[in-house]
Amino acid sequence: MSASIEIANVTKRYGTLTVLDDISLSISPSEFVVFLGPSGCGKSTLLRMIAGLEDVTEGMISVGGQRVDTLPPGKRGVAMVFQSYALYPHMTVHENMSFGLENIGVAKKEIEKRIRLAAETLEIAHLLDRKPQKLSGGQRQRAAIGRAIVKEPKAFLFDEPLSNLDAALRGRTRLELAQLHARLGSTMIFVTHDQVEAMTLADRIVVMHNRKIEQIGTPMEIYHHPATRFVAGFVGSPAMNFIPVQRITQNENGTAVDAAGIGNLDTAIRLPTAFSSQSATLGIRAEDISVLSPGQSGVPLIAEVVERLGDRTLIYGRLSDGTKLTVEADGRNEASAGDRLEIALDASAIHLFDADGMAHHPEGE
């Protein structure tokens, strides 16, 4: 079972403090949507409003075509998985999974059937008689997900469910969640501040910042065509490089950009006639900058820190004017701190951001 979710002009206030401002979003049945953003941006509050754990100040929320923002949580047809797991410590996994169903009068035979299927799906059948304190963090998380599955909800809501796990377990559980979504075909909303979780899990990402939605798109749309400077800097590791623009000249082929420490670059970006180079910024990702071979001439860069990651090497350096720049090189690159390197920027991968932080890309991209 899956359902669409409609969020229409939703605002949330606590007294005079606005924490979400006029949010609208449509989620399709069976879609996996990730709310991504820094702490305090309102993503968990929005999820809790869908679940019914927070009231809606203005606007409307619908699940499967039915308005739910006026209904109590138990009547909304959604199931929430919390960061803290929220398992009853005195109950076994089986009792935790059955408790909610017993409360609403589901027949015992049906409860046992649902628990058996959920336990098989999550590979926790051998854990049903254990209490939470006898489980690892990953097992507790699966038990919490199992408790949600047996409710057969129209949508699953995950509030940073992996943040309490160590790095290796987080990776495995992320894979399990992706497989679970493929098996169940359910609508899922997942809240995180971790861009890797967002990029690897989402059909679409909703990037949130400062009480609003900055951009909605597929992971690759968000990564390659960020709508704003905030999105460009928040999504991607290492973060996108930003270089001050000194002068812009528009021509029939696009725009020539003179950037601090870089010099002139010809781009295919066509800007509005009112675009001002004042406070404009050039953006480029580390993988779109090449380290040239010895003897080749390019833009000089002094390497300050070299980070070797095995398959790739990250070089943190500074340009001639002192501007900081991160370059991604091959894992076999032998650069060391203090080396003078020659680099080249891929002009086709450049982004321009205006004084308001809005992005401009080549036409057709």
Secondary structure, 3 states (H helix, E strand, C coil): CCCCEEEEEEEEEECCEEEEEEEEEEECCCCEEEEECCCCCCHHHHHHHHHCCCCCCEEEEEECCEECCCCCHHHCCEEEECCCCCCCCCCCHHHHHHHHHHHCCCCHHHHHHHHHHHHHHHCCHHHCCCCHHHCCHHHHHHHHHHHHHCCCCCEEEEECCCCCCCHHHHHHHHHHHHHHHHHHCCEEEEEECCHHHHHHHCCEEEEEECCEEEEEECHHHHHHCCCEHHHHHHCCCCCCEEEEEEEEEEECCEEEEEECCCEEEEECECCCCCCCCCCCEEEECHHHEEECCCCCCCEEEEEEEEEECCCEEEEEEECCCCCEEEEEEECCCCCCCCCEEEEEECHHHCEEECCCCEEECECCC
